[in-house]
Amino acid sequence: METITFDEFTKVELRVGRVVSAKPFPEARKPAYILEVNFGEELGIKKSSAQLTGLYKPEELVGKLVVAVVNFPKKQIGPIMSECLVTGFANENGDVALCVPDKSVPLGSKLF
């Protein structure tokens, strides 16, 4: 495993957001949803393509707090421009479980 410095880690903006919309993304190469995530007043709403179809239905995602990287460059994924990377962990089947805070925190809060 490669090590990084604490200063390198602090450059990654991991923020809490709330999913406000989750829709199927049929144009994606791998099964995915298009998420709209609200990161609060400072960052607003950002779109993301998320491969969460193995463990979640769209209606289960709406209202859920998530942790996402918000300072990667935007990335064109099919017809959408992904503006953040929602984080998660793959289980033994390769299905992704979201990385989420276990208590309510303000939208836009930074992981530290």
DRENDO-1510 file (C-alpha; in Angstrom, 1 decimal, always signed):
<recs>
REC; n; res; u; v; w
REC; 1; MET; +0.0; +0.0; +0.0 .
REC; 2; GLU; +1.3; +3.4; -0.9 .
REC; 3; THR; +1.4; +5.9; +1.9 .
REC; 4; ILE; +0.5; +9.6; +1.6 .
REC; 5; THR; +1.1; +12.6; +3.9 .
REC; 6; PHE; -1.5; +14.2; +6.0 .
REC; 7; ASP; -1.2; +17.3; +3.8 .
REC; 8; GLU; -2.0; +15.2; +0.7 .
REC; 9; PHE; -5.1; +13.8; +2.5 .
REC; 10; THR; -6.4; +17.2; +3.4 .
REC; 11; LYS; -6.5; +18.1; -0.3 .
REC; 12; VAL; -9.4; +15.6; -0.8 .
REC; 13; GLU; -12.7; +17.3; -0.1 .
REC; 14; LEU; -14.9; +14.6; +1.3 .
REC; 15; ARG; -18.2; +16.2; +2.2 .
REC; 16; VAL; -21.6; +15.1; +3.4 .
REC; 17; GLY; -24.6; +15.5; +1.1 .
REC; 18; ARG; -28.2; +14.4; +1.0 .
REC; 19; VAL; -29.5; +12.6; -2.1 .
REC; 20; VAL; -32.5; +14.6; -3.4 .
REC; 21; SER; -33.0; +12.6; -6.6 .
REC; 22; ALA; -32.1; +9.1; -7.8 .
REC; 23; LYS; -33.0; +7.9; -11.3 .
REC; 24; PRO; -32.0; +4.9; -13.4 .
REC; 25; PHE; -29.1; +5.5; -15.8 .
REC; 26; PRO; -29.8; +3.2; -18.8 .
REC; 27; GLU; -27.0; +4.7; -20.9 .
REC; 28; ALA; -24.3; +3.7; -18.4 .
REC; 29; ARG; -21.9; +0.9; -19.4 .
REC; 30; LYS; -22.4; -0.7; -15.9 .
REC; 31; PRO; -25.7; -0.6; -14.1 .
REC; 32; ALA; -25.9; +2.8; -12.3 .
REC; 33; TYR; -28.1; +5.6; -11.1 .
REC; 34; ILE; -27.9; +9.3; -11.7 .
REC; 35; LEU; -27.9; +11.0; -8.3 .
REC; 36; GLU; -28.5; +14.6; -7.4 .
REC; 37; VAL; -26.9; +15.3; -4.1 .
REC; 38; ASN; -27.4; +18.5; -2.0 .
REC; 39; PHE; -24.2; +19.6; -0.3 .
REC; 40; GLY; -25.8; +22.7; +1.3 .
REC; 41; GLU; -25.6; +26.4; +0.6 .
REC; 42; GLU; -21.8; +26.6; -0.1 .
REC; 43; LEU; -21.6; +23.8; -2.7 .
REC; 44; GLY; -25.3; +23.4; -3.8 .
REC; 45; ILE; -26.6; +20.4; -5.7 .
REC; 46; LYS; -24.2; +18.2; -7.7 .
REC; 47; LYS; -24.8; +15.2; -10.1 .
REC; 48; SER; -23.1; +11.9; -9.8 .
REC; 49; SER; -23.3; +8.5; -11.6 .
REC; 50; ALA; -23.3; +5.9; -8.9 .
REC; 51; GLN; -23.1; +2.1; -9.4 .
REC; 52; LEU; -25.4; +1.3; -6.5 .
REC; 53; THR; -28.1; -0.8; -8.3 .
REC; 54; GLY; -27.1; -4.1; -6.6 .
REC; 55; LEU; -28.1; -3.0; -3.1 .
REC; 56; TYR; -30.4; +0.0; -3.5 .
REC; 57; LYS; -33.5; +1.0; -5.3 .
REC; 58; PRO; -33.8; +4.7; -6.3 .
REC; 59; GLU; -36.5; +5.4; -3.8 .
REC; 60; GLU; -34.3; +4.0; -1.0 .
REC; 61; LEU; -31.6; +6.5; -1.8 .
REC; 62; VAL; -33.7; +9.7; -1.8 .
REC; 63; GLY; -33.2; +11.4; +1.6 .
REC; 64; LYS; -30.0; +9.4; +2.5 .
REC; 65; LEU; -26.9; +11.1; +3.7 .
REC; 66; VAL; -23.8; +10.2; +1.7 .
REC; 67; VAL; -20.1; +11.0; +1.7 .
REC; 68; ALA; -18.6; +12.2; -1.6 .
REC; 69; VAL; -15.5; +13.7; -3.1 .
REC; 70; VAL; -16.4; +17.1; -4.4 .
REC; 71; ASN; -13.1; +18.4; -5.7 .
REC; 72; PHE; -12.3; +16.0; -8.5 .
REC; 73; PRO; -12.6; +17.5; -12.0 .
REC; 74; LYS; -16.0; +17.0; -13.6 .
REC; 75; LYS; -16.2; +13.9; -15.7 .
REC; 76; GLN; -18.5; +13.2; -18.7 .
REC; 77; ILE; -20.2; +9.9; -18.3 .
REC; 78; GLY; -22.5; +9.2; -21.2 .
REC; 79; PRO; -25.0; +12.0; -21.5 .
REC; 80; ILE; -24.3; +13.4; -18.0 .
REC; 81; MET; -21.5; +15.4; -16.4 .
REC; 82; SER; -20.6; +13.8; -13.1 .
REC; 83; GLU; -19.6; +16.5; -10.6 .
REC; 84; CYS; -18.8; +14.4; -7.5 .
REC; 85; LEU; -17.8; +10.9; -6.5 .
REC; 86; VAL; -20.2; +9.2; -4.1 .
REC; 87; THR; -18.1; +6.8; -1.9 .
REC; 88; GLY; -18.8; +3.2; -0.9 .
REC; 89; PHE; -17.4; -0.2; -0.2 .
REC; 90; ALA; -17.8; -3.3; -2.4 .
REC; 91; ASN; -19.1; -6.5; -0.7 .
REC; 92; GLU; -18.0; -10.0; -1.6 .
REC; 93; ASN; -20.3; -9.9; -4.7 .
REC; 94; GLY; -19.0; -6.6; -6.0 .
REC; 95; ASP; -22.2; -4.7; -5.0 .
REC; 96; VAL; -21.5; -1.2; -3.5 .
REC; 97; ALA; -22.7; -0.2; +0.0 .
REC; 98; LEU; -22.6; +3.5; +0.6 .
REC; 99; CYS; -20.2; +5.2; +3.0 .
REC; 100; VAL; -22.5; +7.2; +5.2 .
REC; 101; PRO; -22.4; +9.1; +8.5 .
REC; 102; ASP; -24.2; +7.2; +11.3 .
REC; 103; LYS; -25.6; +10.4; +12.8 .
REC; 104; SER; -27.1; +13.6; +11.3 .
REC; 105; VAL; -24.5; +16.3; +10.4 .
REC; 106; PRO; -24.9; +19.6; +8.5 .
REC; 107; LEU; -24.9; +19.3; +4.7 .
REC; 108; GLY; -21.5; +20.1; +3.3 .
REC; 109; SER; -19.6; +19.0; +6.4 .
REC; 110; LYS; -16.1; +18.0; +5.6 .
REC; 111; LEU; -14.6; +14.7; +6.7 .
REC; 112; PHE; -11.6; +15.2; +8.9 .
</recs>
